[in-house]
Amino acid sequence: MSLVLDPAAQDLLFREARTANTFTDEPVTDEQVQAIYDLVKYGPTAFNQTPLRITLVRSPEARERLVQHMAEGNQPKTATAPLVAILSADNEFHEELPALFPAFPQAKDVFFAERPAREGSAALNAALQAAYFIVGVRAAGLAAGPMTGFDFEGVRKEFLDDDHTPLMIVNIGRPGQDAWYPRSPRLAYVDVVTTV
Ligand SMILES: Cc1cc2nc3c(=O)[nH]c(=O)nc-3n(C[C@H](O)[C@H](O)[C@H](O)COP(=O)(O)O)c2cc1C
């Protein structure tokens, strides 16, 4: 009763949504990915810095190169998912800040002149955006399989550059056969929330 979001949407985004480990062959189109991005880009980040960058791994040759960097248990699903996305944080996001945060264009120099400050902020805010992205995939009626079981330095060298830090790799598609493990329990409200 406390939530205004339609119950069917609550199920789609959270209660019934699962992390898929297998997928059907149905392709995921660029139009779907664009619709997902155009929704989740409105999720908030500090100073509106939006440091998430998304690399769609579409060619079979690139897919093969990526699979080599995945942990063994993640290799089959990364090899067979209709679409795989590398999510990374842009550590040079500050270049866009004057345009992205016109209310305080000096933020670029006041807070983000030093690379370590940018890296910390980019890691947090791109991770937030990765979470929005996963929920956006679900909003498109698709399932996401996020993974951090891979060689981060290998993926950075193979697909990115020194200015980008890999965050996670996400398999995307419609769930296939035996797509998920049994649902694991979640911590209860009383175990997580304290009031002071
Ligand atoms: C950031 C992140 C990293 C993950 N890494 C892996 C991974 O490397 N391999 C894997 O099989 N599952 C991975 N998972 C999947 C989680 O185990 C799964 O989302 C969680 O158990 C919840 O499952 P459910 O959505 O089916 O309830 C990852 C999930 C997240 C969000």
The ligand as a MOL file (V3000), in Angstrom:
LIG
                    3D

  0  0  0     0  0            999 V3000
M  V30 BEGIN CTAB
M  V30 COUNTS 31 33 0 0 0
M  V30 BEGIN ATOM
M  V30 1 C 28.0880 -6.9330 -9.3720 0
M  V30 2 C 27.6600 -8.3700 -9.5310 0
M  V30 3 C 28.6130 -9.3190 -9.8370 0
M  V30 4 C 28.2380 -10.6490 -10.0380 0
M  V30 5 N 29.1920 -11.5430 -10.4730 0
M  V30 6 C 28.8010 -12.7750 -10.8290 0
M  V30 7 C 29.7160 -13.6680 -11.4630 0
M  V30 8 O 30.8810 -13.3480 -11.7140 0
M  V30 9 N 29.2570 -14.9070 -11.8090 0
M  V30 10 C 27.9780 -15.3030 -11.5790 0
M  V30 11 O 27.6120 -16.4230 -11.9170 0
M  V30 12 N 27.0730 -14.4620 -10.9840 0
M  V30 13 C 27.4500 -13.2220 -10.6310 0
M  V30 14 N 26.5340 -12.3430 -10.0750 0
M  V30 15 C 25.1320 -12.7980 -9.8710 0
M  V30 16 C 24.6680 -12.7950 -8.4030 0
M  V30 17 O 25.1310 -13.9230 -7.7340 0
M  V30 18 C 23.1400 -12.7180 -8.4080 0
M  V30 19 O 22.7490 -11.5180 -9.0260 0
M  V30 20 C 22.5370 -12.7660 -6.9960 0
M  V30 21 O 22.8190 -13.9850 -6.3840 0
M  V30 22 C 21.0240 -12.5370 -7.0250 0
M  V30 23 O 20.4000 -13.5200 -7.8140 0
M  V30 24 P 18.8480 -13.3600 -8.2220 0
M  V30 25 O 18.7380 -12.0750 -9.0060 0
M  V30 26 O 18.5470 -14.5460 -9.0910 0
M  V30 27 O 18.0420 -13.3240 -6.9770 0
M  V30 28 C 26.8880 -11.0320 -9.8710 0
M  V30 29 C 25.9330 -10.0600 -9.5560 0
M  V30 30 C 26.3060 -8.7400 -9.4060 0
M  V30 31 C 25.2350 -7.7190 -9.1280 0
M  V30 END ATOM
M  V30 BEGIN BOND
M  V30 1 1 1 2
M  V30 2 1 2 3
M  V30 3 2 2 30
M  V30 4 2 3 4
M  V30 5 1 4 5
M  V30 6 1 4 28
M  V30 7 2 5 6
M  V30 8 1 6 7
M  V30 9 1 6 13
M  V30 10 2 7 8
M  V30 11 1 7 9
M  V30 12 1 9 10
M  V30 13 2 10 11
M  V30 14 1 10 12
M  V30 15 2 12 13
M  V30 16 1 13 14
M  V30 17 1 14 15
M  V30 18 1 14 28
M  V30 19 1 15 16
M  V30 20 1 16 17
M  V30 21 1 16 18
M  V30 22 1 18 19
M  V30 23 1 18 20
M  V30 24 1 20 21
M  V30 25 1 20 22
M  V30 26 1 22 23
M  V30 27 1 23 24
M  V30 28 2 24 25
M  V30 29 1 24 26
M  V30 30 1 24 27
M  V30 31 2 28 29
M  V30 32 1 29 30
M  V30 33 1 30 31
M  V30 END BOND
M  V30 END CTAB
M  END
